[in-house]
Amino acid sequence: MSKRFGSIAALEEVDFALFPGQVHALVGENGAGKSTLIHLLVGALQPDSGNIFVGGRLAHFRDSRQSVRAGIAAVFQELSLISSLSVAENIFVTRQPTRFGFVRKTELMRRASGLIDSFALDLDPARIVSSLSLAERQVVEILKCLAANPCVVLLDEPTSSLTHREKEILFRLIERLREDKRAILYISHHLPEILELADCATVLRDGRAVGFLKRDALTEPNLTRLMVGRELDDIYEAQRGKVASAVPRLAVTDLNCPGIFEQISFDVGQGEIVGVAGLVGAGRSNVGLALGGIQPADSGEIRLDGKKIWPESPRAAMAAGLVYLPEDRKTEGLFLRQSIRDNLVAPQLARFAGKTGFLSESDIDDNAAAACRESRVSAQGIWQAVGRLSGGNQQKILLAARTRLKPKVLIADEPTRGVDVGARVEIYQQLRRLTAEGASVLLISSDLLEILGLSDRILVMRSGRIVARFLRRDATEQQIIAAALGVSIASALDRASSKDVRA
Amino acid sequence: MSFRQSFRSLAARSTRFGELRIFLVLLAFWFALWCYDSRFLSVPTINTVLLYLCGYAIMATGMTVLLVSGGFDLSVGSVAALSAMVAGVLMKDAFVSWPLAALAGILVGAAVGIVNGIIVAKLGINPFITTLGSMLLARGVTYIISGGVGRSGFVSGFCWWGQGRLGGLQLPILVSLVIVAVGDVFLRRHRFFRQNYYIGGNEHAAWLSGIAVDRMKLFNYGFSGSLAALAGLLFAARLDSAVPNAGEGDELKVITAVILGGASLNGGKGTVFGSFLGCLLLATIRPAISFLGIGDHWEKAVIGAMLLTAVILDRLGRAK
């Protein structure tokens, strides 16, 4: 099976082949052409020149239905589930078993549980999707694409919101697909995953395939060098080796929210980054949401610079200096149809208004241009709609809009989710710059390397409680995982090795 | 800022002049009519058109703000009638002085709007259903308090607002132009009104950005209700009568005009000036039809076809 593409602006003369039973990784920075490539493969876009062959036969996809019929199925970054329907109905959305045109409910459930069982997953097909976690939805998304029994499976950033354990489930699923002799195209920014999973990798840069790596050449330095086109010695660069300043900026005492988190006490010093690690559902985000005034806690005490505050809305929290950076930039953070400049001023219109309340458009323009420069946003101009930017650039805009509020404490919830290495580095620099200016950062992240690389101190949460605290220099990856899982280090290592045996 | 930069920003701004399309359509329409019969662009016709649209233009100002914020108001026509009737009943039956009666009318409009806002913002009920309910309720109350009959013979102080002239322009026209102009500048440039674009663009993100979404919605519905009340009062003053079926179907015409003017039911876009142009286009159709001698019953079909054409063109334009 081979696929060829011709030149469209975003993609130039990219050739590559997928083989049954192989996981082929596709890596590249923002705007390298990964999305365009997938859209071509599923027929959402048509190539200007070049051909796609499926099973040796030339294929022309005018729309996605034709590509599905040819045996290509894709799981996109954005979830496409209907949240008011059940798991089973979502999996078989276009191919529900019917009799005389009526849906056969029991048959539907039976098939769904058959599919779920065949991957040894723990999921009730009757559950409504809106009650599932993000990770479970991702699994349903993949099952949905498998329901068509495709020979080629495209996975676009499938792990961007998953925790360690959830990733394992996903990897098992991919392993199964490989055994079933399906061809898998795996797109990810996460180099460790690629190293673990892929049989070979194609690296895209600026719309061109700049490298093809076989299994034995597949190493992190090789990949990053090809992706970025320069050496990235260490993304997380030099540690500052600084100890928290004596005066805490933010002091949280005994924050409670029954059923979600309990007895949360910690402080964040001026200019300090405190990382919060833990599994999804451990209550990390909820603490962030409580501090940001989005879901206020039940009881407890929050002091900012020694002053007691109790934010009950994001507005109140921002006024006090606690700024929450939302986890999901598309639904919570940005105004996708609006321009970069309008997005950048959204949280602080008042700053650009005179005494009468009228806005100064030129100030807004200047502010936007400055922010784009500082954050190194690559865009056509400040009037471009944010929805047209790549994920990394969107995230930079969102971060810039929030940091321009001059927060005392920034609560960054998964600040680099679904963002490539290049943008990640710039986001880290921006967070560091913020702390250098005296602000503090509470970093909530599922990415352990990020937590270890950025934080001065690390808190680990499990089941709504802080179960461990580390200084950066004392913490290791194993310790954090063990604390997050609630097991001893030895048994965590044990688990990891027994998994290797199984694989 | 260098000359080149400022030129570029000017060029960028002019291409974003969202009203350009409807403006050109309107010019072409007028030019064609003027070619057909040069009497079309005479002072009396223009006056008729402006007088016809002034109520719509006032309601459209409030409606634009609502649509931009992702809201919707079906109750404006009924609220216009209700406010005029409240004022009429107070003046004729209770012998209240006209300024007080008019004030009461405006307050009733604002109150209906705020109730709409509370139901939509605080209880999270769909604006379509909410304002459909309040539309029927307001119309019903109008019939109840009036006993189904109109009121007329108002004092001249009240009627002056509908019939008087200032600098050659009839007052309702003047009032509507002032409201459109002020409304346009505020929605475009004022930090309070500008928040609506964010709410309409992504309500949740707007809230998380520290915008007081609920308060803003309450204000918007109250604003729309007050302007509808004002339109109803001016109409009653012009005709020297308040009738219970006044303004029936106006809400749909106003929404049509606002959408023709570039706003979207999805929120996040639109301007008051654009909506005014939409009203102008709508108001020109009726005299155009009589000029061309086609017959009045064509009006609705033409408006409907125009609305569909506008939204289809908009969608096709965006797909590219």
Contacts between the chains, C-beta under 8 A, distances in Angstrom:
chain1	res1	chain2	res2	distance
A	292	B	208	8.0
A	294	B	208	6.7
A	313	B	207	7.8
A	313	B	210	8.0
A	313	B	212	7.8
A	314	B	207	6.3
A	314	B	208	5.1
A	314	B	209	7.2
A	314	B	210	5.2
A	315	B	210	4.2
A	315	B	211	7.2
A	315	B	212	5.9
A	318	B	210	4.3
A	319	B	210	7.6
A	324	B	208	6.9
A	326	B	205	7.5
A	326	B	208	5.5
A	331	B	202	7.3
A	331	B	204	6.4
A	331	B	205	7.3
A	332	B	204	5.7
A	332	B	205	5.6
A	332	B	208	5.5
A	333	B	205	5.6
A	333	B	208	7.2
A	334	B	202	6.9
A	334	B	205	6.1
A	335	B	197	7.8
A	335	B	198	5.8
A	335	B	201	3.7
A	335	B	202	4.8
A	335	B	205	6.0
A	335	B	206	7.6
A	335	B	268	7.2
A	336	B	201	7.5
A	336	B	202	7.0
A	337	B	201	5.7
A	337	B	268	5.5
A	337	B	269	7.6
A	338	B	197	6.7
A	338	B	198	7.5
A	338	B	201	5.1
A	338	B	268	6.6
A	342	B	197	6.9
A	342	B	198	7.7
A	346	B	198	5.2
A	346	B	205	7.6
A	346	B	206	7.1
A	346	B	209	4.6
A	346	B	211	7.5
A	347	B	209	4.2
A	347	B	210	5.2
A	347	B	211	8.0
A	349	B	191	4.3
A	349	B	194	6.1
A	349	B	195	6.5
A	350	B	191	5.9
A	352	B	191	7.3
A	353	B	190	7.7
A	353	B	191	4.0
A	357	B	190	5.1
A	357	B	191	5.1
A	357	B	192	5.9
A	358	B	185	8.0
A	358	B	189	4.8
A	358	B	190	5.6
A	358	B	191	7.4
A	359	B	189	5.4
A	359	B	190	7.0
A	359	B	191	5.5
A	359	B	194	6.3
A	361	B	189	7.7
A	362	B	1	7.6
A	365	B	9	6.7
A	381	B	12	7.1
A	383	B	12	5.5
A	383	B	16	6.8
A	401	B	209	7.6
